[in-house]
Amino acid sequence: MQEMGMDPQPMPKFLRPAKCRMCGHCSIGCPTRAKWDTRELLEGLNVITGCRVTSIDIDDRRARRVRATKGLQHLTFEADFIVVAAGGYGTPDILRASGIDCQPTLFVDPVLCVAAPMENARQNRQLLMPFVSQRGKYIISPYMDWLSFFFKRSWRQPMDGMASLMIKLADVEQGDVCHNRMRKVLTPLDHQLLQQGVNDCREILMRMGAKKQDIALGILNAGHPGGMLPLTKADAATLHSPQLPDNLYVSDATILPQSLGLPPILTIMALAKRIAKNIAAEA
């Protein structure tokens, strides 16, 4: 990648290196807790698991209570402030069930991996996305694609003998989520950029010794859904859409105004911290 002028740069990680066993299981569950996750922020909170939020009761520009089901139980939770953070796939359904409209501006950061057999690559025992090359509207990074390995026949080779590169695209904000179903069609521009990424990956793999006829595409999937209640410049100070009741906030990728084509975790965490400070100041 350096030879091709692609300027690969280290990818920041939420990682405790001393605990990492280099097992390659980053995306399917870190067995050693080397990878940071939000469980470390839950001390002192009452967390109710196995609970499915259905809607929020709203009256006179105030969110009054959250309605949910837990098995056969119907539960309600009253609160002074309510934050919806069910992700870019789950949040729009909750908002619409509560009478708050969303926009058909779904982005998904499409992910496509390109791979080839490579003896003793051992990528399945390496850190995922250790470095990244920014290619305009998409990135390329080494990534062992477990999804394609389990569900695509052409990938069913010994995992330690596969080299895989991931393309993550900043797609056009056009699509919808309704009743737990996603409707998303890639535009001609999206397809053009994905093909550019595939061509880049093929050249990288062939420079590494892969044969062109052995290179295989993985399963195209949605990386990071979001964008259906996009913030505007007018919302920059409050991070609160005027479509929401005064005491109801959304704190996930739903409020991002455009696809990043990058891992959004730092951006979402920064938004969440700012929203928390705004709520604390208002309270």
C-alpha positions as CSV (number, residue, x, y, z in Angstrom):
1,M,0.0,0.0,0.0
2,Q,2.9,2.3,0.7
3,E,4.4,1.5,-2.7
4,M,1.1,2.4,-4.3
5,G,1.0,5.8,-2.5
6,M,-2.0,4.9,-0.4
7,D,-0.5,6.4,2.8
8,P,-1.7,3.7,5.3
9,Q,-2.0,5.1,8.9
10,P,-2.4,3.4,12.2
11,M,-6.0,3.0,13.3
12,P,-6.7,4.2,16.9
13,K,-7.9,1.4,19.1
14,F,-9.8,1.0,22.4
15,L,-7.4,-1.6,23.5
16,R,-5.2,-2.7,26.5
17,P,-2.2,-4.2,24.7
18,A,-1.1,-6.2,27.8
19,K,-4.4,-8.2,27.8
20,C,-4.5,-8.8,24.0
21,R,-3.9,-12.4,23.0
22,M,-4.0,-11.6,19.2
23,C,-6.9,-14.1,18.8
24,G,-8.5,-12.1,16.0
25,H,-12.0,-12.2,17.8
26,C,-12.3,-8.4,18.1
27,S,-15.6,-8.2,16.2
28,I,-17.2,-11.4,17.7
29,G,-16.4,-10.9,21.3
30,C,-13.1,-10.2,23.0
31,P,-12.5,-13.1,25.5
32,T,-9.9,-11.2,27.6
33,R,-11.6,-7.8,28.0
34,A,-8.6,-6.2,26.3
35,K,-11.1,-4.3,24.1
36,W,-12.9,-1.5,25.9
37,D,-16.6,-1.5,25.9
38,T,-19.4,0.5,27.5
39,R,-19.9,-2.0,30.3
40,E,-17.2,0.0,32.1
41,L,-19.6,3.0,32.3
42,L,-22.5,1.1,33.9
43,E,-21.5,1.3,37.6
44,G,-24.3,2.7,39.7
45,L,-26.9,2.4,36.9
46,N,-30.0,0.2,36.9
47,V,-29.7,-1.8,33.7
48,I,-32.8,-3.8,32.6
49,T,-31.9,-6.4,30.0
50,G,-34.2,-8.4,27.7
51,C,-36.5,-5.4,27.4
52,R,-37.8,-4.0,24.1
53,V,-38.9,-0.4,23.9
54,T,-42.0,0.1,21.8
55,S,-42.8,3.8,22.1
56,I,-42.6,7.0,24.2
57,D,-45.6,8.9,25.5
58,I,-45.5,12.6,24.5
59,D,-47.8,15.3,25.8
60,D,-47.5,19.1,25.6
61,R,-44.0,19.0,24.1
62,R,-42.8,16.8,26.9
63,A,-41.8,13.1,26.8
64,R,-43.6,11.6,29.8
65,R,-42.8,7.9,29.9
66,V,-41.2,5.0,27.9
67,R,-43.3,2.0,27.1
68,A,-41.6,-1.4,26.7
69,T,-42.2,-5.1,26.8
70,K,-40.3,-7.8,28.7
71,G,-41.6,-11.2,27.9
72,L,-45.3,-11.0,28.5
73,Q,-45.0,-8.0,30.7
74,H,-45.9,-4.5,29.6
75,L,-43.7,-1.9,31.4
76,T,-43.6,1.8,31.7
77,F,-40.8,4.0,32.8
78,E,-41.3,7.7,33.7
79,A,-38.4,10.1,33.6
80,D,-37.5,13.8,33.6
81,F,-35.2,13.3,30.6
82,I,-35.2,10.5,28.0
83,V,-32.4,9.6,25.7
84,V,-33.0,7.3,22.8
85,A,-29.9,5.4,21.7
86,A,-31.1,2.3,19.9
87,G,-28.8,2.9,16.9
88,G,-29.4,4.1,13.4
89,Y,-31.5,0.9,12.8
90,G,-33.6,0.8,16.0
91,T,-34.1,4.5,16.9
92,P,-36.2,5.5,13.8
93,D,-38.9,2.9,14.6
94,I,-39.2,4.0,18.2
95,L,-39.5,7.7,17.2
96,R,-42.1,7.0,14.5
97,A,-44.1,4.8,17.0
98,S,-44.1,7.9,19.3
99,G,-45.4,10.2,16.6
100,I,-42.1,11.7,15.6
101,D,-41.3,11.6,11.9
102,C,-37.9,10.7,10.4
103,Q,-36.4,11.3,7.0
104,P,-35.7,8.7,4.3
105,T,-32.0,9.7,4.5
106,L,-30.6,6.4,5.7
107,F,-26.9,5.8,5.2
108,V,-25.3,2.4,6.1
109,D,-21.5,2.8,5.4
110,P,-21.5,-0.3,3.1
111,V,-18.8,-2.8,3.8
112,L,-17.3,-5.2,1.2
113,C,-14.2,-7.4,1.7
114,V,-11.9,-8.6,-1.0
115,A,-9.8,-11.7,-0.3
116,A,-7.4,-14.2,-1.7
117,P,-5.7,-17.4,-0.6
118,M,-2.3,-16.7,0.9
119,E,-0.2,-19.3,2.6
120,N,0.5,-18.7,6.3
121,A,-1.2,-15.2,6.2
122,R,-2.6,-15.9,9.7
123,Q,-4.7,-12.8,9.5
124,N,-7.4,-14.6,11.6
125,R,-4.9,-14.2,14.5
126,Q,-4.3,-10.5,14.0
127,L,-5.9,-7.3,15.2
128,L,-8.7,-6.2,13.0
129,M,-8.2,-2.9,11.0
130,P,-4.6,-2.3,12.4
131,F,-4.1,0.5,9.8
132,V,-6.2,2.3,7.3
133,S,-5.9,4.1,3.9
134,Q,-8.3,7.0,3.3
135,R,-9.3,7.0,-0.4
136,G,-11.7,9.9,-0.6
137,K,-15.2,8.6,0.0
138,Y,-14.0,5.1,1.1
139,I,-11.3,3.5,3.2
140,I,-9.3,0.3,2.8
141,S,-8.1,-1.7,5.8
142,P,-7.0,-5.3,6.6
143,Y,-10.0,-7.1,8.0
144,M,-10.8,-10.8,8.4
145,D,-14.4,-11.0,7.2
146,W,-16.1,-13.6,9.5
147,L,-19.5,-13.0,7.9
148,S,-18.2,-14.1,4.5
149,F,-16.2,-16.9,5.9
150,F,-19.3,-18.5,7.5
151,F,-21.8,-17.8,4.8
152,K,-20.0,-17.6,1.4
153,R,-18.8,-20.8,-0.2
154,S,-15.8,-19.3,-2.0
155,W,-14.4,-18.1,1.3
156,R,-14.5,-21.6,3.0
157,Q,-10.8,-22.2,3.1
158,P,-8.6,-22.5,6.2
159,M,-8.8,-19.0,7.8
160,D,-5.1,-18.8,8.5
161,G,-4.5,-19.1,4.7
162,M,-6.6,-16.1,3.7
163,A,-5.7,-12.4,3.2
164,S,-8.6,-10.0,3.4
165,L,-9.0,-6.3,2.8
166,M,-12.1,-4.3,3.7
167,I,-13.7,-1.4,1.8
168,K,-15.9,0.9,3.8
169,L,-17.9,3.4,1.8
170,A,-19.4,6.8,2.7
171,D,-22.7,6.1,0.7
172,V,-25.3,8.5,-0.5
173,E,-27.9,9.3,2.3
174,Q,-30.9,7.7,0.7
175,G,-32.9,4.9,2.3
176,D,-35.3,4.1,5.1
177,V,-36.0,1.8,8.1
178,C,-39.7,1.0,8.8
179,H,-41.1,-1.7,11.1
180,N,-37.7,-3.3,11.6
181,R,-37.1,-3.6,7.9
182,M,-34.4,-1.7,6.0
183,R,-34.9,-0.4,2.5
184,K,-31.6,0.6,1.0
185,V,-30.5,0.7,-2.7
186,L,-27.0,1.8,-3.6
187,T,-26.8,4.7,-6.1
188,P,-24.8,4.6,-9.3
189,L,-22.2,6.7,-7.6
190,D,-22.0,4.2,-4.7
191,H,-21.5,1.3,-7.1
192,Q,-18.8,3.3,-9.0
193,L,-16.8,4.0,-5.8
194,L,-17.2,0.4,-4.5
195,Q,-15.7,-0.8,-7.8
196,Q,-12.8,1.6,-7.5
197,G,-12.2,0.1,-4.0
198,V,-12.4,-3.4,-5.4
199,N,-9.8,-2.5,-8.1
200,D,-7.5,-1.1,-5.4
201,C,-7.8,-4.2,-3.3
202,R,-7.1,-6.5,-6.2
203,E,-3.9,-4.7,-7.0
204,I,-2.8,-4.8,-3.4
205,L,-3.4,-8.6,-3.2
206,M,-1.7,-9.3,-6.5
207,R,1.3,-7.3,-5.4
208,M,1.4,-9.6,-2.4
209,G,1.5,-12.6,-4.6
210,A,-2.2,-13.5,-5.1
211,K,-3.4,-14.7,-8.5
212,K,-6.1,-12.6,-10.1
213,Q,-8.4,-15.6,-10.7
214,D,-8.3,-16.6,-7.0
215,I,-9.5,-13.2,-5.7
216,A,-13.0,-13.3,-4.3
217,L,-15.5,-10.7,-3.1
218,G,-17.2,-11.1,0.3
219,I,-20.8,-10.3,1.3
220,L,-21.8,-6.7,0.9
221,N,-23.3,-5.6,4.2
222,A,-24.3,-2.5,6.2
223,G,-21.6,-1.3,8.5
224,H,-23.1,1.7,10.4
225,P,-26.7,2.7,9.8
226,G,-27.7,6.2,10.6
227,G,-28.8,9.6,9.4
228,M,-32.6,9.6,9.6
229,L,-32.9,12.5,12.0
230,P,-30.0,14.5,10.8
231,L,-28.8,17.5,12.8
232,T,-28.5,20.9,11.0
233,K,-26.2,23.8,11.6
234,A,-28.9,25.4,13.6
235,D,-28.8,22.4,16.0
236,A,-25.1,22.6,16.5
237,A,-25.2,24.2,20.0
238,T,-27.9,22.0,21.5
239,L,-27.5,18.8,19.5
240,H,-31.3,18.7,19.8
241,S,-33.6,18.4,16.8
242,P,-36.7,20.8,16.9
243,Q,-38.8,17.8,15.9
244,L,-38.2,16.3,19.4
245,P,-39.9,17.2,22.6
246,D,-37.8,19.5,24.8
247,N,-36.7,16.7,27.2
248,L,-36.2,14.0,24.6
249,Y,-32.8,13.5,23.0
250,V,-31.3,11.1,20.4
251,S,-27.7,10.1,20.9
252,D,-26.6,7.7,18.2
253,A,-25.8,7.7,14.5
254,T,-29.4,8.6,13.7
255,I,-28.5,12.3,14.2
256,L,-25.4,12.3,12.0
257,P,-26.1,14.5,8.9
258,Q,-24.0,12.4,6.5
259,S,-22.2,9.1,6.2
260,L,-18.7,9.1,7.6
261,G,-17.4,6.0,5.7
262,L,-15.3,5.5,8.8
263,P,-15.8,3.9,12.2
264,P,-18.1,6.4,14.0
265,I,-17.5,5.4,17.6
266,L,-15.4,8.4,18.6
267,T,-17.9,10.8,17.0
268,I,-20.9,9.1,18.6
269,M,-19.2,9.1,22.1
270,A,-18.3,12.8,21.7
271,L,-21.9,13.6,20.8
272,A,-23.2,11.6,23.7
273,K,-20.9,13.4,26.2
274,R,-22.0,16.8,24.8
275,I,-25.6,15.8,25.0
276,A,-25.1,14.6,28.6
277,K,-23.6,17.9,29.6
278,N,-26.5,19.8,28.0
279,I,-29.0,17.7,29.9
280,A,-27.1,18.2,33.1
281,A,-27.1,22.0,32.6
282,E,-30.8,22.0,31.8
283,A,-31.6,19.9,34.8
